[in-house]
């Protein structure tokens, strides 16, 4: 019935979809197995993409030829650049999306991708021969063979849904959980754990009083995620903000004795940075209100996502508390919020390619690795799909470094440090975030993707033009002088000292009060240049000028670190033989098997003195 596939991807969430697309676009024959063909790329929680550091990840995926950015742009209800009042390292794009359109566009994109086949079924076990995966067995009893397997099971592995004292098996509301794979992997020597996540209730938008809420519109001068010229929706949709109050909190407390979180029925740890409303009330008892974001789920639906009200309390308590929120007095609930508990595998059991150490050609990506978030999942799937293809074709693996991308930071963090709670990305996790900005993801990563064959010559040429044009603008500012009578009125207007003699325009643009929009008023040639180039090129040039000295310092640090990152370690090295290492270091190094000295230095329990011992040994 089935030919042998190059790669089987299990699960068609954000991770599985990017894995299938990446491997197929590289030339692998891919089978995507999903329990339900109608829920491909389902946004199980908030229909939104991006956010702090997450937006950078989506741009990185797009820069390398992934689909997430394109599909986000096609289905955007509202776009906002978060942290735009701060420095460019903090700017993070975020979009509210049409849930149904997002899933539809993903399915259409995959259907248009040659080499991707689909099969609706549940993978119940792996086919293993000589410590190497060679396919899967499904619930229908089918054996489907392949050279590699990527597991992206999300919340479905032994998933249990909790609503108050009720609990039932499921990987998502209305969908059954998956069993068999965890048990097999544990038998094969893998360590497994439990994690928890949750989602808020959904309500009827017609039943809300928006006049009691604050309007929250998207950016007027909206941005995008994809570096391609995908057509953006012309209109944007309004979101709203309201707040809980002491009455809401007191009502919620009535259900605490039935909360699965507080009674101990949920064993798994939930995401620290996306707590349930009951967790917020419990942890931040001093706060008398919490923000609620009221977000539409699509252009043509009345369904509303109540962001900030994630809960697993009994449904009657949820409803009574909801109706005490301003604007929700007459709210009609579509379905209650719930918590879901599921299996994950500590990611220290993986290599930097996301291949498991125990079983060859088996890759884990997404929530199975202990992460939370669509974006974190998508980039892992993308990298796992690429590396599975490279491995079976005997090509050099792709490992993105921490100084190259947020994707590199995420994977290195997971594999080197592991996680005991759902891992989400923040700008603070990246030590070189000044270099890893959302505006330059194409400059950083598109050449790598082009070399692999994931993006076209035309796309790479576009990146080169952006660099050349930005450099041209910078060069003009460095070589062109401006007279006091041309610019002093503008300087005064921006409350910065005037000049008494001609100065290079570059000197003025380095002032924090002055931007390109100011200087173009003073110099007509510069104004013409700006009009010649697109928004992204101009933005790139302005950032380059303003932060040039900081970039130089950061690159010096990266260069110093590179010496350690370039010192490779044989993954089969026996650290137990190095008695001069501490006992903890030996144990941790044997477990993680770092690929470089830099990675070894980031392992918890490996001290600087241990690294010194390794350096001495490697120098011999």
MOZICOR-V497964 format. One record per pair of residues at least 24 apart in sequence whose ideal C-beta (glycine too) atoms are under 10 Angstrom apart, sorted by the first residue. I is the first residue (numbers start at 1). J is the second residue. Records with the same first field share a line. If there is no record, write none. Layout:
I=J  J
This chain:
1=119  142  143  144
2=31  117  119  135  142  143  144  145  146
3=29  31  117  144  145  146
4=29  31  134  135  144  145  146  147
5=29  30  31  32  115  117  119  135  136  144  145  146  147  148  149
6=30  31  115  146  147  148  388  389  392  393
7=31  32  115  146  147  148  149  150  361  363  384  385  388  389  391  392
8=32  33  117  119  123  126  127  133  134  135  136  144  145  146  147  148  149  150  151  388
9=33  34  116  123  146  148  149  150  151  152  363  365  381  384  385  388
10=34  35  121  122  123  126  136  138  149  150  151  152  153  156  178  181  368
11=35  123  150  151  152  153  154  156  157  171  178  365  366  367  368  377  381
12=36  37  39  40  41  42  103  106  107  110  118  120  152  154
13=39  40  41  42  43  44  106  152  153  154  155  156  171  172  365  366  367  374  377  378  381
14=41  42  43  44  49  61  67  68  71  102  106  152  154  365  366  367  373  374  375  376  377  378  379  380  381  382
15=150  151  152  153  154  364  365  366  367  368  369  371  374  376  377  378  379  380  381  382  383  384  385
16=40  41  110  150  151  152  153  154  365  366  377  378  381  384  385
17=41  66  67  68  71  103  106  107  109  110  113  116  152  377  378  381  382  385
18=61  66  67  68  106  152  365  366  377  378  379  380  381  382  383  384  385  386
19=66  150  151  152  354  363  365  366  377  378  380  381  382  383  384  385  386  387  388  389
20=67  110  113  115  116  117  118  150  152  381  385
21=65  66  67  68  106  109  110  113  115  116  381  382  385  454
22=61  64  65  66  67  113  150  381  382  383  384  385  386  387  388  389  449  452  454
23=113  115  116  148  150  381  382  384  385  386  387  388  389  390  392
24=110  113  114  115  116  117  385  389
25=65  66  67  113  114  115  116  385  386  389  452  453  454  455
26=65  115  385  386  388  389  390  393  395  452  453  454
27=114  115  389  393  453
28=115  116  146  147  148  385  386  388  389  390  392  393
29=114  115  116  117  146  147
30=110  113  114  115  116  117  118  146  148  150  385  388  389
31=115  116  117  118  119  135  136  144  145  146  149
32=110  113  116  117  118  119  120  150  152
33=117  118  119  120  121  122  123  136  138  144  149
34=118  119  120  121  122  123  152
35=120  121  122  123  139  153  156  171  172  175  176  177  178
36=120  122  171  172  174  175  176
37=107  118  119  120
38=103  107  120
39=103  107  171  172  174  175
40=103  104  106  107  108  109  110  111  118
41=67  68  71  102  103  104  105  106  107  109  110  374  378
42=99  100  102  103  106  154  172  175
43=75  97  98  99  100  102  103  106  297  305  374
44=99  154  155  171  172  173  175  197  199  340  374
45=155  172  197  198  199  200  274  305  307  310  372  373  374
46=96  97  99  199  200  274  293  295  297  305  306  307  310  373  374
47=75  77  95  96  97  98  99  100  101  102  103  295  296  297  298  303  305  374
48=72  76  77  78  94  95  96  97  99  102  239  293  295  305  307  374
49=73  75  76  93  94  95  96  97  102  225  373  374  375  378
50=76  79  80  81  82  92  93  94  95  96  97  225  374  375  438
51=80  82  92  93  94  95  373  374  375  424  425  426
52=82  83  90  91  92  94  273  424  425  426  427  428
53=82  90  92  373  375  376  406  409  410  424  425  426  427  428  429  430  433  436  438
54=82  92  93  94  373  374  375  376  378  379  406  424  425  426  427
55=80  81  82  83  91  92  93  94  95  223  225  375  406  425  438  441
56=89  90  91  92  93  375  405  406  407  409  425  427  430  433  436  437  438  439  440  441
57=92  373  374  375  376  377  378  379  380  382  405  406  407  409  410  425  436  438  441
58=92  93  94  95  225  226  374  375  378  379  406  438  441
59=92  93  224  225  226  227  375  405  406  437  438  439  440  441  442  444  445
60=375  379  382  400  404  405  406  407  408  436  438  441  442  444  445  446  449
61=225  226  375  378  379  381  382  383  405  407  441  445  449
62=224  225  226  227  228  230  441  442  445  446  449  455
63=226  227  405  440  441  442  443  444  445  446  447  448  449  454  455  459  463
64=379  382  383  386  398  400  405  407  441  442  444  445  446  447  448  449  450  452  454  455
65=228  382  386  445  446  449  450  452  453  454  455  456  459
66=226  378  379  381  382  383  385  386  449  454  455
67=105  106  109  110  113  226  378  382
68=102  106  109  225  226  374  375  377  378  379  381  382
69=93  95  224  225  226  227  228  230  378  441
70=105  106  109  224  225  226  227  228  230
71=97  101  102  103  104  105  106  108  109  225  226  230
72=97  102  105  224  225  226  230  374  375
73=97  105  223  224  225  226  228  229  230  231  232  233
74=98  101  102  104  105  106  108  109  226  230  231  232  233
75=99  100  101  102  103  104  105  106  233  298  299
76=101  102  218  222  224  225  232  233  235  236  237
77=101  218  233  235  236  237  238  239  295  296  297  298  299
78=216  217  218  219  222  233  235  236  237  238  239  295  296
79=218  219  221  222  223  224  225  232  233  236
80=216  217  218  219  222  223  236  239
81=218  219  221  222  223  438
83=427
84=219  223
86=427
87=433  434  437  543  546  547  550
88=433  434  437  438  439  440  539  540  542  543  546  547
89=427  430  432  433  434  435  436  437  438  439  543  547  550  554
90=427  428  433  434  437  438
91=223  427  437  438  439  539  543
92=426  427  437  438
93=219  222  223  224  225  438  439
94=218  219  223  225
95=218  222  223  224  225  236
96=216  218  236  237  238  239  293  295  296  297  298  305  307
97=295  297  298  374
98=233  237  296  297  298  299  300  301
99=296  297  298  301  303  305
100=297  298  299  300  301  303
101=233  298  299  300
102=298  374
119=144
122=153  156  176  177  178  179  180  181
123=149  151  153  178  180  181
124=178  179  180  181  183  184
125=179  180  181  183  184  185
126=151  180  181  184  185  188  359  362
128=184  185  188  358  359  360  362
130=360
131=188  358  359  360  361  362
132=359  360  361  362
133=355  356  359  360  361  362  363
134=360  361  362
136=181
137=180  181  184
139=178  179  180
146=361  388  392
147=361  388  389  391  392  393
148=355  360  361  362  363  384  385  387  388  389  391  392
149=356  359  361  362  363  364  388
150=354  355  361  362  363  364  365  366  380  381  384  385  387  388
151=181  185  345  354  356  362  363  364  365  366  368  369  384
152=363  364  365  366  367  368  369  377  378  380  381  384  385
153=177  178  181  182  342  343  344  345  364  365  366  367  368
154=178  197  340  342  344  365  366  367  368  377
155=195  196  197  340  341  342  343  344  366  367  368  372
156=181  340  342  343  367  368
157=181  182  183  185  192  194  342  343  344  345  367  368
158=182  183  192  194  341  342  343
159=340  341  342  343
160=194  196  260  265  266  268  339  340  341  342
161=198  199  260  312  338  339  340  341  342
162=196  198  259  260  261  265  266  312  313  338  339  340  341
163=258  260  311  312  313  314  315  318  335  336  337  338  339
164=255  258  259  260  263  265  311  312  313  314  315  316  317  318  336  338
165=255  257  258  259  260  263  265  314
166=258  260  312  314  315  336  338
167=260  265  266  312  338  339  341
168=338
170=338  340  342
171=340  342
172=199  338  340
173=199  202  335  336  337  338  340
174=335
177=340  342  343
178=342  343
179=343
181=343  368
182=342  343  344  345  368
183=343
185=343  345  349  356  358  359  362  364  368
186=343  345
188=356  358  359  362
189=349  357  358  359
190=345  346  349  356  357  358  359  362  364
191=345  346  348  349  418
192=343  344  345  346  349  368
193=267  268  269  342  343  344  345  346  370  419  420
194=266  267  268  269  341  342  343  344
195=266  267  268  269  270  271  340  341  342  343  344  367  368  370  371  372  419  420  421  422  423
196=260  261  266  267  268  269  270  271  276  312  339  340  341  342  372  421  422
197=268  269  270  271  274  276  310  338  339  340  341  342  367  372  373  422
198=261  266  270  271  274  275  276  277  278  279  310  311  312  337  338  339  340  341
199=274  276  305  306  309  310  311  312  335  336  337  338  339  340
200=276  277  292  293  304  305  306  307  308  309  310  311  318  322  335  336  337  338
201=304  305  306  309  310  311  315  318  319  321  322  331  333  334  335  336  337  338
202=297  303  304  305  306  333  334  335  336  337
203=294  302  303  304  305  306  309  319  322  328  331  332  333  334  335
204=302  303  304  330  331  332  333  334
205=294  296  297  301  302  303  304  305  331  332  334
206=302  304  330  332
207=302  304  323  327  328  329  330  331  332  333
208=240  242  294  302  304  306  325  327  328  329  330  331  332
209=242  326  327  328  329  330  331
210=238  240  242  294  327
211=240  326  327
212=240  242  325  326  327  328  329
213=238  239  240  241  242  243  292  293  294  325  326  327  328
214=239  240  241  242  243  291  294  327
215=239  240  241
216=240  241  293  294  295
221=535
223=438  439  535  536  539
224=535  536
225=438  441
226=442
227=441  442  443  446  455  459  462  463  466  536
228=455  459  462
229=462
233=299
235=299
237=295  296  298  299
238=294  295  296
239=293  294  295  296  304  305  307
240=292  293  294  295  296  304  327
241=291  292  293  294  295  307  308  327
242=289  291  292  293  294  306  308  325  326  327  328
243=288  289  290  291  292  308  325  326  327
244=277  280  281  287  288  289  290  291  292  308  309  321  322  324  325  326
245=288  289  290  324  325  326
246=288  289  324
247=321  324  325
248=277  281  289  290  292  309  320  321  322  323  324  325  326  328
249=277  278  280  281  282  285  287  288  289  290  321  324
250=281  321  324
251=313  317  318  319  320  321  322  323  324
252=276  277  278  280  281  282  309  311  313  317  318  320  321  322  324
253=278  281  282  313  317  321
254=313  314  316  317  320  321
255=311  312  313  314  315  316  317  318  320  321
256=281  282  313  317
257=314
258=312  313  314  316  317
259=311  312  313  314  317  339
260=312  313  314  338  339  341
261=311  312  313  339
262=312  313
265=312  339  341
266=312  339  340  341
267=341
268=339  340  341  342  343  344  421  422
269=341  370  419  420  421  422
270=310  312  339  340  341  372  421  422
271=310  371  372  373  421  422  423  424
272=372  421  422  423  424
273=372  373  421  422  423  424  425  426
274=307  308  310  372  373  422  424
275=308  310
276=308  309  310  311  312  313  337  339
277=306  308  309  310  311  312  313  318  321  322  337
278=310  311  312  313  317  318  321  339
279=310  311  312
280=308  309  310  311
289=325
292=322  325  326  327  328
294=325  327  328
297=334
302=332  334
303=334  335
304=328  331  334
306=331  333  337
309=337
310=337  338  339
311=336  337  338  339
312=336  337  338  339  340  341
313=337  338  339
342=367  368
343=367  368
344=368  369  370  371  419  422
345=369  370
346=370  414  418  419  420
347=371  380  411  413  414  415  416  417  418  419  423
348=414  415  416  417  418  419  588  591  592  593  603
349=415  418  591  592
350=380  384  411  414  415  418  592
351=387  397  399  411  415  571  592  593  594  595
352=383  387  397  398  399  400  401  408  411  412  414  415  416  571  593  594  595  596  599
353=383  384  386  387  388  390  391  397  398  399  411  415  595
354=380  381  383  384  385  386  387  388  399  411  414  415
355=384  387  388  391  397
357=415  571  591  592  593
360=391
361=388  391  392
362=388
363=387  388  391
364=414
365=411
367=422  423
369=410  411  414  415  418  419  423
370=414  418  419  420  421  422  423
371=410  413  414  419  422  423  424  425
372=419  421  422  423  424  425
373=410  422  423  424  425
375=406  407  410  424  425
376=406  407  410  411  414  422  423  424  425
378=407
379=405  406  407  408  410  411  425
380=407  410  411  414
382=407  454
383=407  408  410  411
384=411
386=449  452  454
389=452
390=452
395=452
397=595
398=448  449  451  452
399=595  596  599
400=444  445  448
401=432  558  561  562  565  566  596  598
402=429  430  431  432  436  558  561  565  598  599  602
403=430  431  432  435  436  444  554  555  557  558  559  561  562  565  598
404=432  435  436  444  445  448  558
405=430  432  435  436  441  444  445  448
406=430  432  433  436  437  438  441
407=436  441  445
408=432  436  445
409=433  436
412=565  594  595  596  598  599  602
413=602
415=592  593  594  595  599  602  603
416=588  592  594  595  598  599  600  601  602  603  604  606
417=592  602  603  604
418=591  592  603  604
431=554  557  558  561
432=554  555  557  558  561
433=554
434=547  550  551  553  554  555  557
435=550  551  554  555  557  558
437=540  543  547
439=466  536  539  540  542  543  544
440=466  467  470  536  539  540  543  544
442=466  467  536  540
443=467  470  540
462=534  536
465=533  534  537
466=533  534  536  537  540  541
467=537  540  544
468=537
469=529  532  533  534  536  537  538  540  541
470=533  536  537  538  539  540  541  542  543  544  545
471=537  540  541  544
472=529  532  533  537  541
473=516  526  529  530  532  533  537  538  540  541  542  544  545
474=506  509  540  541  542  544  545  548
475=506  541
476=505  506  523  525  526  529  541
477=504  505  506  507  508  509  510  516  519  523  526  529  541  542  544  545
478=504  505  506  507  509  545  548
479=504  505  506
480=504  505  506  519  523  525  526
481=505  506  507  523
482=506  507  508  519  522  523  526
483=522  523
485=522
486=519  521  522  523  524
487=514  518  519  521  522  523
488=522
489=521  522
490=514  517  518  519  520  521  522
491=518  522
493=518  521
494=518
505=545
506=545  548
509=541  542  545  546
510=545  546  547  548  549
511=546
512=546
514=546
515=542  545  546
516=541  542  545  546
517=542
561=598  601
562=598
563=597  598
564=596  597  598  599  600  601  602  611  615
565=595  596  597  598  599  601
566=596  597  598
567=596  597  598  600  614  615  618  619
568=594  595  596  597  598  599  618
569=593  594  595  596  597  598  599  600  614  617  618
570=595  618
571=595
573=614  617  618
575=600  606  610  613  614  617
577=617
578=610  613  614  616  617
579=613
580=609  610  612  613  614  616  617
581=606  607  609  610  611  613  614  617
582=606  607  609  610  613
584=610
585=609  610  611  613  614
586=610
589=614
